[in-house]
Amino acid sequence: QVQLVESGGGLVQAGGSLRLSCAASGSRNIFSIYTMGWYRQAPGKQRELVAVMAKGGTTNYAESVKGRFTISRDDGRNTVNLQMNSLEVEDTAVYYCNAATWSLVYWGQGTQVTVSS
């Protein structure tokens, strides 16, 4: 089993910045993690991809965050970060860290990001 622990959420005004961090720990499966990234879920909406990064550095961003959010990953420390700039009210959601091997998917407990107008 792999545990994902998120940190860095909070309340920020529109136009501000936040940085989310996620650390993975646990079993030998941690060495089989291929993608790490972030999803979010706003009230009344489905969970959606925000940004993911594969081993080797390939990234995928939601259109709504391109140019504002940046994902980074440190495989030596088993961490993934999300730098969020120019935050908008529409970015308000619970953000979940995600890690996947070829056959398993792991989720963190979620961290709240609230952007006020």
Residue, then its C-alpha position, 0 to 999 in steps of 0.5 A: q500500500v502507498q500513502l499520500v499525504e497532502s499539505g499546503g491548502g488554505l484560503v487565498q484571495a483571487g489573484g494570489s498563489l498557493r503551493l500544494s505538496c504531496a509526499a508518498s510513502g509505504s510499500r515497495n509499490i512506491f517504486s512502481i509509481y508511473t504518474m503523480g499528479w493532482y485532481r480536484q473536486a468542487p461542490g456538486k461537480q465531478r472530480e477532474l484532472v488538474a495536472v499530472m506528470a509521468k516519469g520522464g517529465t511528460t505533463n498534462y494540464a487541464e485547459s483551465v489551469k494552463g499558464r497559471f499552474t505548474i506541476s513538479r516532481d521529485d522521484g528521489r523524494n517521492t514528492v509532487n508539488l503544484q504551484m498555483n498562481s493567479l488563482e481564480v474563484e473557480d479554482t475553489a475545490v478539494y484538491y487530491c493527490n494521485a499516484a498510479t502504477w500500471s495497475l493501481v491507483y492511490w489517492g490522498q485525503g484531500t486538501q481544501v483550497t478556497v479562493s475568495s473574490 
